[in-house]
Amino acid sequence: MWNVIGHELAISLLQRGLEKGTTAHAYLFVGPAHIGKMTLAINLAQAMNCGSSDRPCGVCDSCRRIAEGKHADVQTIKLEQGSETGESARTRISVEQIDQILHSVNLPPFEGKYKVFIIDGLEFLSVAAANRMLKTLEEPVGNVVFILLTANESMVPATVISRCQRIELFPLALPLIEKALITRWGVEPEKARLLSRLSAGCPGWAVTMAKDSVLLQQRNDWLDEWLEVIGADFDRRFTFVAKMTERYAQNREIVQQKLALLLNWWRDVLLIKVGNGEAITNIDREDTLKEMAADCNLTQIRQFIGSVESAMSQLRQNVNPQLALEVLMLNVPERGKVKRATL
């Protein structure tokens, strides 16, 4: 049984290849983070090594060992993690990691039918590692399958892409995620509705939030912080920028996540302003969104959305973070004190 939520077209394509014996030697799963790429990769590895007539069964010894990460013939290679702070926390998939794969490629499967290598975060493959892997992709070995996952295809060498069967996973309809949260994970309907909206069509994100209440609380805290800053004077805003700049030096990803949350918030304000409030994401903060939409004109909202997008882009391009964030704070629409939202 395929455990992936949605993605019927991708599953159908893979299932057809399994039934006809035309499985590719290398797959490239493309899609945003938490869309289901890893779940689909694990399911495919299970199906290729499953002994049942209905593959993957999910209950045989092989399927269970693969799900638990204990199967000798299924290996997952991820981005090496450095320290938890600083840019070193996001490095590259190294030549050494790829060499470990290539060393075992020519060895026969130990306990299953296929050796499966899953590389998660292909966009972080170093140039040297990509070149090292190319020959194996060009000259496939029997009973060896590569499943490559990426959230940013533009950063993957074209030579690697061209040697894979590409399968793109698109964001899912929100009611599908909401239903899965209720029926498969026992999430209460009101919370499931909120999480499906916040997921932006990525079910893995919604499931993670459902299992870890700390993440949802973090989102609430960040929103409260933004709302306080938006309603504050310039001294308070620039003090906030100083703290954000310090945090950026420690962990760039968190600052980008906070800005993405701000961007999503103002898109909701825009949706309410133009009369499309049923499409908002932050449904638990609808009253505050309506207040802000009433206090700002359409031009202000659009311009500030552009300012947030510009700040995020500049930070990705290594522009001085303090300058980029100070400009953002100067562009906050003037509308008086913002009322702190509560759940």
C-alpha positions as CSV (number, residue, x, y, z in Angstrom):
1,M,0.0,0.0,0.0
2,W,1.3,3.4,-1.0
3,N,1.4,5.7,2.1
4,V,1.7,8.9,0.1
5,I,-1.1,11.4,0.4
6,G,-2.4,12.3,-3.1
7,H,0.1,12.3,-6.0
8,E,-2.0,9.6,-7.8
9,L,-0.4,10.4,-11.2
10,A,3.1,9.8,-9.9
11,I,2.0,6.6,-8.1
12,S,0.3,5.3,-11.2
13,L,3.4,5.9,-13.3
14,L,5.7,4.1,-10.8
15,Q,3.2,1.2,-10.3
16,R,3.0,0.7,-14.1
17,G,6.8,0.5,-14.3
18,L,6.8,-2.1,-11.5
19,E,4.1,-4.2,-13.2
20,K,5.7,-4.1,-16.6
21,G,9.3,-4.5,-15.3
22,T,10.3,-1.2,-16.8
23,T,11.6,0.5,-13.7
24,A,14.1,3.3,-14.5
25,H,17.6,3.1,-13.2
26,A,17.4,6.6,-11.8
27,Y,14.4,8.8,-10.7
28,L,14.4,12.5,-10.0
29,F,11.5,13.5,-7.6
30,V,11.0,17.3,-7.9
31,G,8.8,19.3,-5.5
32,P,8.7,21.7,-2.6
33,A,9.8,20.7,0.9
34,H,7.4,18.3,2.8
35,I,5.5,17.6,-0.4
36,G,5.9,13.8,0.0
37,K,9.1,13.1,-2.0
38,M,10.8,11.0,0.8
39,T,7.6,9.1,1.5
40,L,7.2,8.3,-2.1
41,A,10.9,7.2,-2.4
42,I,10.6,4.9,0.6
43,N,7.4,3.4,-0.8
44,L,9.1,2.8,-4.2
45,A,12.1,1.1,-2.4
46,Q,9.6,-1.0,-0.5
47,A,7.7,-2.0,-3.7
48,M,11.0,-3.0,-5.5
49,N,11.9,-5.3,-2.7
50,C,8.5,-6.5,-1.5
51,G,7.7,-10.2,-1.8
52,S,3.9,-9.6,-1.9
53,S,1.8,-9.7,-5.1
54,D,0.4,-6.3,-4.1
55,R,3.5,-4.2,-3.8
56,P,4.3,-2.5,-1.5
57,C,2.4,-4.4,1.1
58,G,3.9,-2.5,4.0
59,V,3.7,-5.4,6.4
60,C,6.3,-8.0,5.1
61,D,9.7,-8.1,6.7
62,S,11.3,-6.3,3.8
63,C,8.8,-3.4,3.8
64,R,9.0,-3.0,7.6
65,R,12.8,-3.0,7.6
66,I,12.9,-0.4,4.9
67,A,10.4,1.8,6.7
68,E,12.6,1.5,9.8
69,G,15.8,2.4,7.9
70,K,17.3,-1.0,8.7
71,H,17.4,-2.7,5.3
72,A,20.9,-3.4,4.1
73,D,20.1,-2.7,0.5
74,V,18.4,0.7,0.9
75,Q,20.5,3.6,1.8
76,T,19.6,7.3,2.3
77,I,22.1,10.0,1.8
78,K,21.4,13.5,3.2
79,L,23.0,16.8,3.5
80,E,25.9,16.7,6.0
81,Q,25.1,18.9,9.0
82,G,27.7,21.0,10.6
83,S,27.2,23.0,13.7
84,E,23.7,24.1,14.6
85,T,24.5,27.7,14.2
86,G,26.2,29.6,11.3
87,E,26.3,28.9,7.6
88,S,28.3,25.7,8.2
89,A,25.0,24.0,9.2
90,R,24.2,23.9,5.5
91,T,27.1,22.6,3.5
92,R,27.2,20.2,0.6
93,I,26.6,16.5,-0.1
94,S,30.3,15.5,-0.2
95,V,32.4,13.4,-2.5
96,E,33.0,11.1,0.4
97,Q,29.3,10.4,0.8
98,I,29.0,9.6,-3.0
99,D,32.1,7.4,-2.8
100,Q,30.4,5.3,-0.2
101,I,27.6,4.7,-2.6
102,L,29.8,3.9,-5.6
103,H,31.8,1.5,-3.5
104,S,28.7,-0.7,-3.0
105,V,27.0,-0.2,-6.4
106,N,28.8,-3.2,-8.0
107,L,28.1,-5.5,-5.1
108,P,24.9,-7.7,-5.4
109,P,21.9,-7.0,-3.1
110,F,22.5,-8.5,0.3
111,E,18.9,-9.2,1.5
112,G,16.6,-7.9,-1.2
113,K,16.0,-7.8,-4.9
114,Y,17.3,-4.3,-5.6
115,K,19.9,-1.9,-4.1
116,V,18.2,1.5,-3.8
117,F,20.1,4.7,-3.1
118,I,18.0,7.7,-2.0
119,I,19.8,11.0,-2.2
120,D,17.8,13.7,-0.3
121,G,18.6,17.3,-1.1
122,L,20.2,16.8,-4.5
123,E,20.6,20.6,-4.9
124,F,23.3,20.4,-2.3
125,L,25.4,18.0,-4.3
126,S,28.8,19.4,-4.7
127,V,30.2,19.8,-8.2
128,A,32.9,17.2,-7.5
129,A,30.3,14.8,-6.1
130,A,28.0,15.3,-9.1
131,N,30.8,14.5,-11.5
132,R,31.7,11.5,-9.5
133,M,28.2,10.1,-9.7
134,L,27.6,10.8,-13.4
135,K,29.4,7.8,-14.8
136,T,27.3,5.5,-12.7
137,L,24.1,7.2,-14.0
138,E,25.4,7.0,-17.5
139,E,26.2,3.3,-17.2
140,P,23.5,1.8,-15.0
141,V,24.2,-1.4,-13.1
142,G,21.5,-4.1,-12.9
143,N,19.4,-4.3,-9.8
144,V,20.6,-0.8,-8.7
145,V,18.2,2.2,-8.6
146,F,18.9,5.8,-7.6
147,I,16.1,8.0,-6.3
148,L,17.1,11.6,-6.2
149,L,15.1,14.2,-4.4
150,T,15.2,18.0,-4.8
151,A,13.2,21.0,-3.8
152,N,15.3,23.3,-6.1
153,E,15.8,21.7,-9.5
154,S,17.5,24.9,-10.8
155,M,20.5,24.1,-8.6
156,V,20.9,20.5,-9.9
157,P,23.4,20.0,-12.8
158,A,21.6,19.5,-16.1
159,T,23.8,16.5,-16.8
160,V,22.3,14.7,-13.8
161,I,18.7,15.7,-14.6
162,S,19.0,14.4,-18.1
163,R,20.0,10.9,-16.9
164,C,16.9,10.5,-14.7
165,Q,13.2,9.9,-15.1
166,R,11.8,13.1,-13.8
167,I,8.6,13.0,-11.7
168,E,7.3,16.3,-10.3
169,L,5.1,16.4,-7.2
170,F,2.7,19.4,-7.0
171,P,1.0,21.0,-4.0
172,L,-2.2,19.1,-3.0
173,A,-5.7,20.4,-2.7
174,L,-6.2,21.5,0.9
175,P,-9.4,19.5,1.6
176,L,-7.4,16.3,0.7
177,I,-4.8,17.2,3.4
178,E,-7.5,18.2,5.9
179,K,-9.3,14.8,5.4
180,A,-6.0,12.8,5.7
181,L,-5.2,14.6,9.0
182,I,-8.5,13.7,10.4
183,T,-8.8,10.1,9.2
184,R,-5.2,8.9,9.3
185,W,-3.7,10.9,12.2
186,G,-6.8,11.6,14.3
187,V,-6.4,15.4,14.3
188,E,-9.5,17.3,15.5
189,P,-11.4,18.9,12.5
190,E,-10.8,22.6,13.5
191,K,-7.1,22.0,13.9
192,A,-6.9,19.9,10.7
193,R,-8.5,22.8,8.8
194,L,-6.0,25.3,10.1
195,L,-3.0,23.0,9.5
196,S,-4.1,22.2,6.0
197,R,-4.3,25.9,5.2
198,L,-0.9,26.6,6.8
199,S,0.7,23.7,4.8
200,A,0.4,25.4,1.5
201,G,-0.4,22.1,-0.1
202,C,2.5,20.2,1.4
203,P,1.1,17.4,3.5
204,G,4.4,16.5,5.3
205,W,4.5,19.9,6.8
206,A,0.9,19.6,8.1
207,V,1.6,16.1,9.6
208,T,4.8,17.4,11.3
209,M,2.9,20.3,12.8
210,A,0.2,17.9,14.0
211,K,2.7,15.7,15.8
212,D,4.7,18.5,17.3
213,S,2.7,21.2,19.1
214,V,5.9,23.2,19.7
215,L,6.1,24.1,16.0
216,L,2.6,25.5,15.9
217,Q,3.3,27.5,19.1
218,Q,6.5,28.8,17.4
219,R,4.4,30.1,14.5
220,N,2.0,31.8,16.9
221,D,4.9,33.4,18.8
222,W,6.5,34.6,15.6
223,L,3.2,36.1,14.4
224,D,2.7,37.9,17.7
225,E,6.2,39.3,17.4
226,W,5.6,40.6,13.9
227,L,2.3,42.2,14.9
228,E,3.9,44.0,17.8
229,V,6.7,45.3,15.6
230,I,4.4,46.4,12.9
231,G,2.4,48.5,15.4
232,A,5.5,49.9,17.1
233,D,7.5,53.1,16.6
234,F,10.7,53.2,14.6
235,D,13.0,52.9,17.7
236,R,11.3,49.6,18.5
237,R,11.4,48.4,14.9
238,F,15.2,49.1,14.6
239,T,15.8,47.3,17.9
240,F,14.0,44.4,16.4
241,V,16.2,44.6,13.3
242,A,19.3,44.5,15.4
243,K,18.1,41.3,17.0
244,M,17.1,39.8,13.7
245,T,20.5,40.7,12.2
246,E,22.3,38.9,15.1
247,R,20.0,35.9,14.6
248,Y,20.8,36.0,10.9
249,A,24.5,35.6,11.6
250,Q,23.7,32.5,13.6
251,N,20.9,30.9,11.5
252,R,19.9,32.3,8.1
253,E,17.1,29.8,7.5
254,I,15.1,30.9,10.6
255,V,15.2,34.5,9.5
256,Q,13.9,33.5,6.0
257,Q,11.2,31.4,7.7
258,K,10.1,34.4,9.7
259,L,10.0,36.6,6.7
260,A,8.0,34.0,4.8
261,L,5.5,34.0,7.6
262,L,5.2,37.8,7.3
263,L,4.8,37.6,3.6
264,N,2.0,35.0,4.0
265,W,0.3,37.2,6.5
266,W,0.2,40.3,4.2
267,R,-1.0,38.1,1.3
268,D,-3.9,37.2,3.6
269,V,-4.5,41.0,4.3
270,L,-4.6,41.5,0.5
271,L,-7.0,38.7,-0.1
272,I,-9.4,40.1,2.5
273,K,-9.0,43.6,1.0
274,V,-10.1,42.4,-2.4
275,G,-13.0,40.4,-1.0
276,N,-11.5,36.9,-1.2
277,G,-11.3,36.2,2.5
278,E,-12.4,32.6,2.2
279,A,-8.9,31.8,0.6
280,I,-6.8,33.1,3.5
281,T,-4.2,30.9,5.2
282,N,-4.2,32.2,8.8
283,I,-7.9,31.4,9.5
284,D,-7.3,31.5,13.3
285,R,-6.4,35.2,13.0
286,E,-9.1,36.3,10.7
287,D,-10.4,39.2,12.9
288,T,-6.9,40.8,13.1
289,L,-6.5,40.4,9.4
290,K,-9.8,42.2,8.8
291,E,-8.7,45.0,11.1
292,M,-5.5,45.5,9.2
293,A,-7.2,45.3,5.8
294,A,-9.6,48.0,6.9
295,D,-6.8,50.2,8.1
296,C,-4.6,50.0,5.0
297,N,-5.3,50.8,1.4
298,L,-4.7,48.4,-1.5
299,T,-1.6,50.3,-2.7
300,Q,0.0,50.1,0.8
301,I,-0.6,46.4,1.0
302,R,0.8,45.6,-2.4
303,Q,3.8,47.8,-1.9
304,F,4.7,46.1,1.5
305,I,4.3,42.7,0.0
306,G,6.8,43.7,-2.6
307,S,9.1,45.0,0.2
308,V,9.0,41.7,2.0
309,E,9.7,39.8,-1.2
310,S,12.6,42.2,-1.9
311,A,14.1,41.7,1.6
312,M,14.0,37.9,1.2
313,S,15.6,38.1,-2.2
314,Q,18.3,40.4,-1.0
315,L,19.2,38.2,2.0
316,R,19.6,35.3,-0.4
317,Q,22.0,37.4,-2.4
318,N,24.1,38.2,0.7
319,V,23.1,41.8,0.9
320,N,23.9,43.5,4.2
321,P,21.1,42.0,6.4
322,Q,20.8,45.0,8.7
323,L,20.3,47.3,5.8
324,A,17.8,45.1,4.1
325,L,15.7,44.7,7.2
326,E,15.9,48.4,8.1
327,V,14.5,49.3,4.7
328,L,11.7,46.8,5.2
329,M,10.8,48.3,8.6
330,L,10.8,51.8,7.0
331,N,8.2,50.5,4.5
332,V,5.7,49.2,7.0
333,P,2.3,50.8,6.2
334,E,1.5,53.5,8.7
335,R,-1.8,52.6,10.3
336,G,-1.5,53.3,14.0
337,K,-1.1,50.7,16.7
338,V,-1.7,47.2,15.7
339,K,-3.8,45.2,18.1
340,R,-2.0,42.0,19.3
341,A,-3.8,38.9,17.9
342,T,-4.7,36.1,20.2
343,L,-5.9,32.6,19.4
